[in-house]
Amino acid sequence: VDMPVFFYIDPEFAEDPKLENCTDITLSYTFFEAKPGLNLPIPSYVKQHLA
């Protein structure tokens, strides 16, 4: 199963004086069990790969 995860880091973080001593950013994600009967729409970019 291929399940890509994308993170966006705002380029302005590099210019923020409050973050001048920040050398690391931790990115994470969590998978949750789906509720039975809950049908969410499949995004169009995913449908392209399923065809």
PDB file of N, CA, C and O in Angstrom, chain B, residues numbered from 101:
ATOM      1  N   VAL B 101       0.851  -1.171   0.000  1.00  0.00           N
ATOM      2  CA  VAL B 101       0.000   0.000   0.000  1.00  0.00           C
ATOM      3  C   VAL B 101       0.893   1.228   0.000  1.00  0.00           C
ATOM      4  O   VAL B 101       1.776   1.366   0.846  1.00  0.00           O
ATOM      5  N   ASP B 102       0.661   2.110  -0.943  1.00  0.00           N
ATOM      6  CA  ASP B 102       1.423   3.357  -1.038  1.00  0.00           C
ATOM      7  C   ASP B 102       0.565   4.479  -0.475  1.00  0.00           C
ATOM      8  O   ASP B 102      -0.495   4.783  -1.022  1.00  0.00           O
ATOM      9  N   MET B 103       1.009   5.090   0.603  1.00  0.00           N
ATOM     10  CA  MET B 103       0.247   6.162   1.236  1.00  0.00           C
ATOM     11  C   MET B 103       1.172   7.345   1.491  1.00  0.00           C
ATOM     12  O   MET B 103       1.697   7.504   2.593  1.00  0.00           O
ATOM     13  N   PRO B 104       1.371   8.177   0.465  1.00  0.00           N
ATOM     14  CA  PRO B 104       2.296   9.301   0.631  1.00  0.00           C
ATOM     15  C   PRO B 104       1.771  10.332   1.632  1.00  0.00           C
ATOM     16  O   PRO B 104       0.566  10.541   1.769  1.00  0.00           O
ATOM     17  N   VAL B 105       2.692  10.951   2.306  1.00  0.00           N
ATOM     18  CA  VAL B 105       2.377  12.018   3.251  1.00  0.00           C
ATOM     19  C   VAL B 105       3.182  13.233   2.822  1.00  0.00           C
ATOM     20  O   VAL B 105       4.388  13.132   2.597  1.00  0.00           O
ATOM     21  N   PHE B 106       2.529  14.371   2.707  1.00  0.00           N
ATOM     22  CA  PHE B 106       3.189  15.597   2.285  1.00  0.00           C
ATOM     23  C   PHE B 106       3.157  16.610   3.420  1.00  0.00           C
ATOM     24  O   PHE B 106       2.129  16.783   4.075  1.00  0.00           O
ATOM     25  N   PHE B 107       4.260  17.267   3.649  1.00  0.00           N
ATOM     26  CA  PHE B 107       4.350  18.323   4.645  1.00  0.00           C
ATOM     27  C   PHE B 107       4.752  19.612   3.935  1.00  0.00           C
ATOM     28  O   PHE B 107       5.565  19.588   3.011  1.00  0.00           O
ATOM     29  N   TYR B 108       4.191  20.719   4.360  1.00  0.00           N
ATOM     30  CA  TYR B 108       4.550  22.024   3.817  1.00  0.00           C
ATOM     31  C   TYR B 108       5.193  22.834   4.939  1.00  0.00           C
ATOM     32  O   TYR B 108       4.607  23.006   6.008  1.00  0.00           O
ATOM     33  N   ILE B 109       6.384  23.321   4.688  1.00  0.00           N
ATOM     34  CA  ILE B 109       7.076  24.200   5.636  1.00  0.00           C
ATOM     35  C   ILE B 109       7.095  25.597   5.025  1.00  0.00           C
ATOM     36  O   ILE B 109       7.684  25.809   3.965  1.00  0.00           O
ATOM     37  N   ASP B 110       6.461  26.530   5.684  1.00  0.00           N
ATOM     38  CA  ASP B 110       6.388  27.901   5.187  1.00  0.00           C
ATOM     39  C   ASP B 110       7.796  28.478   5.076  1.00  0.00           C
ATOM     40  O   ASP B 110       8.519  28.515   6.072  1.00  0.00           O
ATOM     41  N   PRO B 111       8.205  28.932   3.882  1.00  0.00           N
ATOM     42  CA  PRO B 111       9.550  29.494   3.701  1.00  0.00           C
ATOM     43  C   PRO B 111       9.833  30.696   4.608  1.00  0.00           C
ATOM     44  O   PRO B 111      10.992  31.007   4.883  1.00  0.00           O
ATOM     45  N   GLU B 112       8.790  31.362   5.067  1.00  0.00           N
ATOM     46  CA  GLU B 112       8.986  32.518   5.946  1.00  0.00           C
ATOM     47  C   GLU B 112       9.520  32.116   7.319  1.00  0.00           C
ATOM     48  O   GLU B 112       9.983  32.975   8.071  1.00  0.00           O
ATOM     49  N   PHE B 113       9.465  30.840   7.657  1.00  0.00           N
ATOM     50  CA  PHE B 113      10.045  30.392   8.924  1.00  0.00           C
ATOM     51  C   PHE B 113      11.524  30.758   8.991  1.00  0.00           C
ATOM     52  O   PHE B 113      12.033  31.095  10.060  1.00  0.00           O
ATOM     53  N   ALA B 114      12.206  30.696   7.867  1.00  0.00           N
ATOM     54  CA  ALA B 114      13.644  30.999   7.821  1.00  0.00           C
ATOM     55  C   ALA B 114      13.923  32.470   8.130  1.00  0.00           C
ATOM     56  O   ALA B 114      15.034  32.819   8.527  1.00  0.00           O
ATOM     57  N   GLU B 115      12.927  33.325   7.951  1.00  0.00           N
ATOM     58  CA  GLU B 115      13.097  34.762   8.179  1.00  0.00           C
ATOM     59  C   GLU B 115      12.546  35.218   9.531  1.00  0.00           C
ATOM     60  O   GLU B 115      12.698  36.384   9.893  1.00  0.00           O
ATOM     61  N   ASP B 116      11.915  34.327  10.271  1.00  0.00           N
ATOM     62  CA  ASP B 116      11.295  34.690  11.546  1.00  0.00           C
ATOM     63  C   ASP B 116      12.364  34.795  12.635  1.00  0.00           C
ATOM     64  O   ASP B 116      13.006  33.795  12.955  1.00  0.00           O
ATOM     65  N   PRO B 117      12.568  35.984  13.210  1.00  0.00           N
ATOM     66  CA  PRO B 117      13.607  36.152  14.232  1.00  0.00           C
ATOM     67  C   PRO B 117      13.372  35.290  15.478  1.00  0.00           C
ATOM     68  O   PRO B 117      14.325  34.953  16.180  1.00  0.00           O
ATOM     69  N   LYS B 118      12.117  34.931  15.759  1.00  0.00           N
ATOM     70  CA  LYS B 118      11.829  34.084  16.920  1.00  0.00           C
ATOM     71  C   LYS B 118      12.361  32.663  16.723  1.00  0.00           C
ATOM     72  O   LYS B 118      12.523  31.921  17.692  1.00  0.00           O
ATOM     73  N   LEU B 119      12.630  32.290  15.489  1.00  0.00           N
ATOM     74  CA  LEU B 119      13.090  30.935  15.195  1.00  0.00           C
ATOM     75  C   LEU B 119      14.570  30.878  14.831  1.00  0.00           C
ATOM     76  O   LEU B 119      15.037  29.858  14.323  1.00  0.00           O
ATOM     77  N   GLU B 120      15.315  31.950  15.081  1.00  0.00           N
ATOM     78  CA  GLU B 120      16.709  31.990  14.652  1.00  0.00           C
ATOM     79  C   GLU B 120      17.575  30.906  15.297  1.00  0.00           C
ATOM     80  O   GLU B 120      18.581  30.500  14.717  1.00  0.00           O
ATOM     81  N   ASN B 121      17.204  30.440  16.471  1.00  0.00           N
ATOM     82  CA  ASN B 121      17.971  29.381  17.137  1.00  0.00           C
ATOM     83  C   ASN B 121      17.390  27.986  16.900  1.00  0.00           C
ATOM     84  O   ASN B 121      17.887  27.000  17.445  1.00  0.00           O
ATOM     85  N   CYS B 122      16.358  27.912  16.100  1.00  0.00           N
ATOM     86  CA  CYS B 122      15.730  26.621  15.802  1.00  0.00           C
ATOM     87  C   CYS B 122      16.537  25.924  14.707  1.00  0.00           C
ATOM     88  O   CYS B 122      16.700  26.458  13.609  1.00  0.00           O
ATOM     89  N   THR B 123      17.033  24.743  15.012  1.00  0.00           N
ATOM     90  CA  THR B 123      17.835  24.000  14.035  1.00  0.00           C
ATOM     91  C   THR B 123      17.143  22.732  13.555  1.00  0.00           C
ATOM     92  O   THR B 123      17.588  22.111  12.589  1.00  0.00           O
ATOM     93  N   ASP B 124      16.059  22.341  14.220  1.00  0.00           N
ATOM     94  CA  ASP B 124      15.351  21.115  13.853  1.00  0.00           C
ATOM     95  C   ASP B 124      13.846  21.344  13.842  1.00  0.00           C
ATOM     96  O   ASP B 124      13.319  22.131  14.628  1.00  0.00           O
ATOM     97  N   ILE B 125      13.171  20.653  12.952  1.00  0.00           N
ATOM     98  CA  ILE B 125      11.713  20.623  12.921  1.00  0.00           C
ATOM     99  C   ILE B 125      11.321  19.152  12.909  1.00  0.00           C
ATOM    100  O   ILE B 125      11.824  18.378  12.094  1.00  0.00           O
ATOM    101  N   THR B 126      10.432  18.771  13.802  1.00  0.00           N
ATOM    102  CA  THR B 126       9.962  17.391  13.850  1.00  0.00           C
ATOM    103  C   THR B 126       8.597  17.308  13.182  1.00  0.00           C
ATOM    104  O   THR B 126       7.664  18.010  13.570  1.00  0.00           O
ATOM    105  N   LEU B 127       8.486  16.453  12.186  1.00  0.00           N
ATOM    106  CA  LEU B 127       7.230  16.245  11.472  1.00  0.00           C
ATOM    107  C   LEU B 127       6.716  14.858  11.811  1.00  0.00           C
ATOM    108  O   LEU B 127       7.491  13.904  11.885  1.00  0.00           O
ATOM    109  N   SER B 128       5.414  14.745  12.016  1.00  0.00           N
ATOM    110  CA  SER B 128       4.857  13.432  12.320  1.00  0.00           C
ATOM    111  C   SER B 128       3.430  13.338  11.796  1.00  0.00           C
ATOM    112  O   SER B 128       2.801  14.344  11.468  1.00  0.00           O
ATOM    113  N   TYR B 129       2.947  12.133  11.727  1.00  0.00           N
ATOM    114  CA  TYR B 129       1.566  11.890  11.331  1.00  0.00           C
ATOM    115  C   TYR B 129       1.071  10.666  12.078  1.00  0.00           C
ATOM    116  O   TYR B 129       1.864   9.837  12.526  1.00  0.00           O
ATOM    117  N   THR B 130      -0.236  10.556  12.209  1.00  0.00           N
ATOM    118  CA  THR B 130      -0.838   9.442  12.928  1.00  0.00           C
ATOM    119  C   THR B 130      -1.990   8.887  12.108  1.00  0.00           C
ATOM    120  O   THR B 130      -2.788   9.644  11.557  1.00  0.00           O
ATOM    121  N   PHE B 131      -2.077   7.568  12.028  1.00  0.00           N
ATOM    122  CA  PHE B 131      -3.212   6.919  11.380  1.00  0.00           C
ATOM    123  C   PHE B 131      -4.227   6.541  12.454  1.00  0.00           C
ATOM    124  O   PHE B 131      -3.860   6.051  13.522  1.00  0.00           O
ATOM    125  N   PHE B 132      -5.491   6.771  12.165  1.00  0.00           N
ATOM    126  CA  PHE B 132      -6.562   6.416  13.074  1.00  0.00           C
ATOM    127  C   PHE B 132      -7.462   5.394  12.404  1.00  0.00           C
ATOM    128  O   PHE B 132      -7.646   5.422  11.187  1.00  0.00           O
ATOM    129  N   GLU B 133      -8.017   4.502  13.191  1.00  0.00           N
ATOM    130  CA  GLU B 133      -8.938   3.508  12.665  1.00  0.00           C
ATOM    131  C   GLU B 133     -10.216   4.207  12.212  1.00  0.00           C
ATOM    132  O   GLU B 133     -10.755   5.053  12.925  1.00  0.00           O
ATOM    133  N   ALA B 134     -10.690   3.850  11.033  1.00  0.00           N
ATOM    134  CA  ALA B 134     -11.910   4.454  10.497  1.00  0.00           C
ATOM    135  C   ALA B 134     -13.127   3.895  11.225  1.00  0.00           C
ATOM    136  O   ALA B 134     -13.149   2.729  11.618  1.00  0.00           O
ATOM    137  N   LYS B 135     -14.126   4.732  11.397  1.00  0.00           N
ATOM    138  CA  LYS B 135     -15.371   4.287  12.016  1.00  0.00           C
ATOM    139  C   LYS B 135     -16.152   3.451  11.004  1.00  0.00           C
ATOM    140  O   LYS B 135     -16.195   3.801   9.825  1.00  0.00           O
ATOM    141  N   PRO B 136     -16.764   2.363  11.439  1.00  0.00           N
ATOM    142  CA  PRO B 136     -17.553   1.535  10.516  1.00  0.00           C
ATOM    143  C   PRO B 136     -18.658   2.361   9.855  1.00  0.00           C
ATOM    144  O   PRO B 136     -19.351   3.129  10.521  1.00  0.00           O
ATOM    145  N   GLY B 137     -18.814   2.197   8.551  1.00  0.00           N
ATOM    146  CA  GLY B 137     -19.863   2.894   7.817  1.00  0.00           C
ATOM    147  C   GLY B 137     -19.504   4.303   7.394  1.00  0.00           C
ATOM    148  O   GLY B 137     -20.292   4.955   6.709  1.00  0.00           O
ATOM    149  N   LEU B 138     -18.344   4.788   7.781  1.00  0.00           N
ATOM    150  CA  LEU B 138     -17.935   6.144   7.406  1.00  0.00           C
ATOM    151  C   LEU B 138     -17.263   6.089   6.044  1.00  0.00           C
ATOM    152  O   LEU B 138     -16.175   5.529   5.911  1.00  0.00           O
ATOM    153  N   ASN B 139     -17.894   6.659   5.040  1.00  0.00           N
ATOM    154  CA  ASN B 139     -17.351   6.666   3.681  1.00  0.00           C
ATOM    155  C   ASN B 139     -16.956   8.088   3.305  1.00  0.00           C
ATOM    156  O   ASN B 139     -17.813   8.933   3.045  1.00  0.00           O
ATOM    157  N   LEU B 140     -15.672   8.338   3.279  1.00  0.00           N
ATOM    158  CA  LEU B 140     -15.163   9.656   2.905  1.00  0.00           C
ATOM    159  C   LEU B 140     -14.856   9.676   1.421  1.00  0.00           C
ATOM    160  O   LEU B 140     -14.484   8.645   0.860  1.00  0.00           O
ATOM    161  N   PRO B 141     -15.001  10.821   0.767  1.00  0.00           N
ATOM    162  CA  PRO B 141     -14.678  10.897  -0.664  1.00  0.00           C
ATOM    163  C   PRO B 141     -13.185  10.696  -0.905  1.00  0.00           C
ATOM    164  O   PRO B 141     -12.353  11.115  -0.099  1.00  0.00           O
ATOM    165  N   ILE B 142     -12.857  10.054  -2.017  1.00  0.00           N
ATOM    166  CA  ILE B 142     -11.462   9.843  -2.400  1.00  0.00           C
ATOM    167  C   ILE B 142     -11.006  11.072  -3.185  1.00  0.00           C
ATOM    168  O   ILE B 142     -11.647  11.423  -4.176  1.00  0.00           O
ATOM    169  N   PRO B 143      -9.922  11.738  -2.778  1.00  0.00           N
ATOM    170  CA  PRO B 143      -9.436  12.921  -3.505  1.00  0.00           C
ATOM    171  C   PRO B 143      -9.094  12.573  -4.953  1.00  0.00           C
ATOM    172  O   PRO B 143      -8.673  11.454  -5.245  1.00  0.00           O
ATOM    173  N   SER B 144      -9.274  13.528  -5.851  1.00  0.00           N
ATOM    174  CA  SER B 144      -9.050  13.287  -7.282  1.00  0.00           C
ATOM    175  C   SER B 144      -7.617  12.866  -7.578  1.00  0.00           C
ATOM    176  O   SER B 144      -7.399  12.053  -8.477  1.00  0.00           O
ATOM    177  N   TYR B 145      -6.630  13.393  -6.851  1.00  0.00           N
ATOM    178  CA  TYR B 145      -5.245  13.012  -7.132  1.00  0.00           C
ATOM    179  C   TYR B 145      -4.986  11.552  -6.778  1.00  0.00           C
ATOM    180  O   TYR B 145      -4.069  10.939  -7.326  1.00  0.00           O
ATOM    181  N   VAL B 146      -5.771  10.992  -5.879  1.00  0.00           N
ATOM    182  CA  VAL B 146      -5.639   9.574  -5.539  1.00  0.00           C
ATOM    183  C   VAL B 146      -6.339   8.730  -6.596  1.00  0.00           C
ATOM    184  O   VAL B 146      -5.839   7.673  -6.978  1.00  0.00           O
ATOM    185  N   LYS B 147      -7.494   9.193  -7.069  1.00  0.00           N
ATOM    186  CA  LYS B 147      -8.250   8.453  -8.085  1.00  0.00           C
ATOM    187  C   LYS B 147      -7.416   8.243  -9.340  1.00  0.00           C
ATOM    188  O   LYS B 147      -7.542   7.205  -9.990  1.00  0.00           O
ATOM    189  N   GLN B 148      -6.571   9.199  -9.693  1.00  0.00           N
ATOM    190  CA  GLN B 148      -5.725   9.081 -10.888  1.00  0.00           C
ATOM    191  C   GLN B 148      -4.810   7.875 -10.775  1.00  0.00           C
ATOM    192  O   GLN B 148      -4.550   7.205 -11.775  1.00  0.00           O
ATOM    193  N   HIS B 149      -4.318   7.587  -9.585  1.00  0.00           N
ATOM    194  CA  HIS B 149      -3.386   6.477  -9.380  1.00  0.00           C
ATOM    195  C   HIS B 149      -4.100   5.135  -9.250  1.00  0.00           C
ATOM    196  O   HIS B 149      -3.475   4.083  -9.384  1.00  0.00           O
ATOM    197  N   LEU B 150      -5.405   5.170  -8.991  1.00  0.00           N
ATOM    198  CA  LEU B 150      -6.171   3.935  -8.847  1.00  0.00           C
ATOM    199  C   LEU B 150      -6.665   3.406 -10.185  1.00  0.00           C
ATOM    200  O   LEU B 150      -7.028   2.235 -10.303  1.00  0.00           O
ATOM    201  N   ALA B 151      -6.678   4.268 -11.187  1.00  0.00           N
ATOM    202  CA  ALA B 151      -7.216   3.874 -12.504  1.00  0.00           C
ATOM    203  C   ALA B 151      -6.304   2.899 -13.221  1.00  0.00           C
ATOM    204  O   ALA B 151      -6.611   2.472 -14.334  1.00  0.00           O
TER     205      ALA B 151
END
